[in-house]
């Protein structure tokens, strides 16, 4: 077993190499403790989503970590979970009567076999609009018809000994409401930032956490601001402020679509503090309280800020967080960079300051391992000329700053702070700022660990400067994509070999304890009926007791974005490990795994062909920590052909088995919760059938050999 080190400032996770292409094609065994679910066919909703962010209640919760609101927050990584008893229910208040046309349930492994969907006008008297006693869990999209303000899923039988649990409960339809919804709070638990904080005990997030016992408090200066990102443009009709004793006498309520250009929808110079319910009219993604005069010698402080939106105006799809819309541009790409120190050794090779400004999410800057694991630590960029700065984007490595400032300067000597935090949590941070200068600096004053500071990306947006145009990016395909750019139907005569114009045969041994030797096309032939037969055999070759086949499209076909699909029949038996996957083509130019990125469209273990695996691998998440999903099926995948596919664009990837979407990897979510998204560049395709290995285990006396993986076709559409 060959192990590849993953350079980092923290001890790297173990990442075992699985397969070998050319000299070293590395891939790890995927053991994903992901979301386990059975499947149903999903369909898109024509009507608006009404339930997201609405008040939710439940019959019980397993613990405070699994609240009802987690099932209506739009986040498939959070869930509601009940106590272990029947019956249970989860309901959502839509805020007004609505005509319900569709309900989508995303069950966790602890699903209900029997449940009803019910509607109510008053939250007391319920009407059933859907009923089942044969649910198999997974993601279920239900076409329904009913009317009510409240919608409830009422479960009467559990599939496991545990409670019932939902990742998401989504209600679609059309609202009959008009006017202002004063029940829901569009700002609740949304990302919040502030001009300053008094100390770490009073963060901006405390003003939007729904807890009137926590608060945001600013530094003792004017002006100050607190802003919240609603996630999408909303029609705002009221803003509720609950001031602490240190209130503002003069302030504005402002709205913005981009976090940089603001419109005032309320203004006062005679505020008396306390609880203020402010009627406003306007729309925007960002809401800001901008204070210009304090009532005391202290800063300004808010227990809570609630944003009320017009009933019946559901959230829209979030625009990308960067680059910002409008006239702003990326100013920092390829510009000269300087830092307090940098690392260049076996753990972080050529981690120069310039790596943070190269738009390459798989390269990074890190402070020196010998002199740089100290405070402060800093990195700055020379924009080439004076610029107006509106936004800074930081993609942190696990070695991040908990406290840092964003600063500007005209001479790289005297610095002005335009953003400050002491509560940074790392990952991707998009900061709306206002400042001018030729130089922009991240000045870290507290590290999250004993290691140094490290950034994958440091991007500066605004106007002015002397920007260098970044490389062009290909357009996103429109799905369903219909332009066929690669196809192999495997229609050759019986005994013929894979087309050498399309496929590179990849002989040699595997990694991760695999037992086979991949022959030079000796284990792959057409069957004359339109399929490629990849055969695993018990025979000696290359010092191994088994042989099999592996091939790829390297140097024949590379592509970026599109729909990739293969129709495959996998073998059943202990020790088999069939896979259909992709590798970043920069691997061929020497970039090591996992920095090139890996996309596992399908992996199945022959010992349990009722499960399939989909996984992404990158520097910050790989091996057993890869980002993906284990899918449990009610059918044996080895019993017939299935289409394994991914639809890939600049926003993310949707993975399918036949017509069922099994996993969505959102670029925005990955960057905010896992680390860099390293998939916006060309990849190539790989098919192989491994035998044995640390994950599937070895063949045994029950394993049928020879065994075949049949490939009916491979298609790529753009």
Beta strands, then each sheet from edge to edge (+ up, - down):
strand 1: 48-49
strand 2: 56-58
strand 3: 80-81
strand 4: 88-107
strand 5: 112-120
strand 6: 127-132
strand 7: 139-158
strand 8: 165-175
strand 9: 192-194
strand 10: 216-217
strand 11: 224-243
strand 12: 248-256
strand 13: 263-268
strand 14: 275-294
strand 15: 301-309
strand 16: 329-330
strand 17: 337-339
strand 18: 365-366
strand 19: 377-396
strand 20: 401-409
strand 21: 416-421
strand 22: 428-447
strand 23: 454-464
strand 24: 484-488
strand 25: 504-505
strand 26: 508-509
strand 27: 516-518
strand 28: 524-526
strand 29: 532-536
strand 30: 546-548
strand 31: 550-552
strand 32: 562-569
strand 33: 576-584
strand 34: 598-605
strand 35: 608-617
strand 36: 627-632
strand 37: 642-649
strand 38: 652-657
strand 39: 660-666
strand 40: 683-691
strand 41: 707-717
sheet 1: 1+ 8- 3+
sheet 2: 1+ 8- 4+ 2-
sheet 3: 1+ 8- 4+ 7- 5+ 6-
sheet 4: 9+ 11- 14+ 12- 13+
sheet 5: 9+ 11- 15+ 10-
sheet 6: 16+ 23- 18+
sheet 7: 16+ 23- 19+ 17-
sheet 8: 16+ 23- 19+ 22- 20+ 21-
sheet 9: 24+ 41- 29+ 28-
sheet 10: 24+ 41- 32+ 37- 38+ 39-
sheet 11: 25+ 31- 40+ 33- 34+ 35- 36+
sheet 12: 26+ 27- 30-
end
